[in-house]
Amino acid sequence: METVASREVYANNWMRVREDAIRRADGSSGIYGVIDKPDYALVIPLDGDRMHLVEQYRYPLGMRRWEFPQGTAPDRVDLDPRQLAVRELREETGLRAGAMEQIGLLDVAPGMASQRGRVFLATELTEGDHEREHEEQDMRTAWFTRTEFERAIGTGEITDAQSIAAYAQLMLHERARANPPGQVEA
C-alpha cells in the first residue's frame, strides 16, 4: 500500500487526525483515516501479590474505569519510554520504583491509530505524593490482589484492554523467568 497524499483534518495537544489517500497493491485507490498519538507507557506497580491501579472518569465512555497507570507526554512530545513510565507512575500514584523493567509492547488500535504502548513492570516500590495533571484531579488509587484483579476483569469492572493485555504480558514474563530457555526440568 502506498500513501499518495495526506491532509490533517484535526489536531490538539494530545492527538492529530489525518486522512490519507492511498493506492492499493492492485492499483485501486482508497482512503484511510488515521489517529496519530504519541506512544504511551503503561506501568504495572507490583508489590508481592498486589498491583496498584488507578480509577478515573473516562469521558468518551461516560464512566469511571480501573486501569494500570498509563499515559503520554503533553503536546505530543516523544519521551524516552522508561522516563515516561517513571513519570506516569509518580504522577498518577505517587509511587517510586527501585526497579523499572520493560516487559512488553502493545498496539492500541492498529486499524485506525499509530499509537503504541510499552509495558513496564515497577517493583521495589516506595510511596510518595502524586503529581497529577489537572484532568486527573478526580483520580483514585487502590491495591488489588491478583485474585481481585482477575475477578474484576470477569465481572466487567476492569475493561481497559491495555491493562488486561499488560497483565497477560506480566504472566508470560513471569513464566519465562521461572522456566528460562534451555533449562532442563527435573
C-alpha positions in Angstrom: 0.0 0.0 0.0 1.3 3.4 -0.9 0.4 6.8 0.5 -0.5 9.2 -2.3 -1.5 12.3 -0.3 -2.2 13.2 3.3 -4.0 16.0 5.0 -4.5 16.9 8.6 -8.2 17.2 9.5 -7.9 17.9 13.2 -5.2 18.5 15.9 -4.9 19.3 19.6 -2.1 18.9 22.2 -2.8 15.2 22.5 -3.5 13.9 19.0 -3.7 14.6 15.3 -6.2 13.1 12.9 -5.3 12.8 9.3 -6.9 11.5 6.1 -4.6 9.6 3.7 -5.3 8.9 0.1 -3.8 5.5 -0.7 -3.1 3.2 -3.6 -3.5 -0.5 -3.0 -1.3 -3.2 -4.5 -3.8 -3.8 -7.3 -3.7 -0.1 -8.3 -7.1 0.8 -6.8 -7.5 4.0 -4.7 -8.9 4.4 -1.2 -8.6 6.5 1.9 -7.5 5.8 5.5 -8.5 7.9 8.5 -5.6 7.8 11.0 -5.3 9.0 14.6 -1.7 9.9 15.4 -1.0 10.0 19.1 2.4 9.7 20.8 3.5 6.4 22.2 2.5 5.8 25.8 3.9 4.0 28.8 1.8 1.6 30.9 3.2 0.7 34.4 2.3 -2.4 36.4 3.2 -1.5 40.0 3.8 -4.9 41.7 4.4 -5.5 45.4 4.3 -9.2 46.1 0.8 -10.4 45.1 -0.6 -6.8 44.9 -0.9 -4.5 42.0 -1.6 -0.7 42.2 -4.3 0.6 39.9 -5.9 4.0 39.2 -9.5 4.8 38.6 -10.7 7.8 36.7 -13.6 9.1 34.7 -13.1 8.2 31.0 -15.1 10.9 29.1 -15.6 9.0 25.8 -17.2 6.1 27.8 -19.0 8.3 30.2 -17.9 6.2 33.2 -15.2 5.6 35.7 -12.7 2.8 34.9 -9.9 1.0 36.8 -6.7 0.5 34.9 -2.9 0.4 35.3 -1.2 3.8 35.4 -0.5 4.9 31.8 -0.2 7.9 29.7 1.7 10.0 27.1 3.5 13.3 27.3 1.6 16.5 26.7 1.9 18.4 23.5 2.5 15.2 21.5 6.2 15.2 22.7 8.1 11.9 22.4 9.9 11.0 25.6 12.2 8.1 26.3 9.7 5.2 27.2 11.4 4.5 30.6 11.4 8.1 31.6 7.7 8.3 30.6 6.9 5.2 32.7 8.7 6.7 35.8 6.8 10.0 35.3 3.4 8.3 34.9 3.9 6.2 38.0 4.9 9.1 40.1 2.3 11.5 38.6 -0.7 9.2 39.0 0.1 7.2 42.1 2.9 8.9 44.0 4.9 5.6 43.9 8.6 5.5 43.0 10.1 2.3 41.7 13.5 1.0 42.6 13.4 -1.2 39.5 11.6 -0.5 36.3 11.7 -3.2 33.5 10.1 -3.1 30.1 8.2 -6.4 29.6 6.1 -5.8 26.5 4.7 -3.7 23.6 1.1 -3.1 22.7 -0.6 -1.6 19.6 -3.7 0.2 20.8 -6.0 0.1 17.7 -3.7 -0.6 14.7 -6.6 -0.4 12.2 -7.0 3.3 12.9 -4.3 4.6 15.3 -0.5 4.8 15.1 -0.1 4.8 18.9 2.0 2.1 20.6 2.4 1.4 24.2 5.4 0.0 26.2 4.5 -2.1 29.2 6.8 -1.7 32.3 7.0 -3.7 35.5 7.7 -1.5 38.5 9.0 -3.2 41.7 10.8 -2.1 44.9 8.1 0.5 45.4 8.2 3.4 47.8 5.3 5.7 48.5 5.2 9.5 48.0 2.9 12.3 46.9 1.3 12.1 43.5 1.7 14.9 40.9 -1.5 14.6 38.9 -2.4 16.7 35.9 -5.5 18.9 36.1 -7.5 16.4 34.1 -6.6 13.7 36.7 -7.9 15.5 39.7 -10.7 13.0 40.4 -8.3 10.0 40.1 -8.4 7.4 42.8 -5.9 4.6 43.5 -6.1 1.2 45.2 -4.2 -2.0 45.6 -5.7 -5.1 44.0 -4.5 -8.7 44.7 -4.2 -10.8 41.6 -7.4 -12.7 42.5 -9.3 -9.4 42.9 -7.9 -8.1 39.6 -8.9 -11.2 37.7 -12.3 -11.3 39.4 -12.8 -7.6 38.4 -12.0 -8.5 34.7 -14.5 -11.3 34.9 -17.3 -9.1 36.3 -16.6 -6.3 33.8 -15.4 -3.9 36.5 -12.0 -3.7 34.7 -12.4 -3.4 30.9 -9.3 -1.4 29.8 -7.9 -3.5 27.0 -4.4 -2.3 27.5 -4.4 -3.2 31.2 -5.8 -6.7 30.5 -3.2 -7.2 27.8 -0.4 -5.9 30.0 -1.5 -8.4 32.7 -1.2 -11.2 30.2 2.3 -9.9 29.3 3.2 -9.9 33.0 2.1 -13.6 33.3 4.2 -14.5 30.3 7.2 -12.6 31.6 6.9 -14.4 35.0 6.6 -17.8 33.3 9.7 -17.1 31.1 11.6 -16.1 34.3 10.5 -19.3 36.0 11.4 -21.5 33.0 14.3 -19.9 31.1 15.1 -21.3 27.7 17.4 -24.3 27.8 16.6 -25.1 31.5 16.0 -28.8 32.0 13.0 -29.6 34.1 13.6 -32.1 36.9 
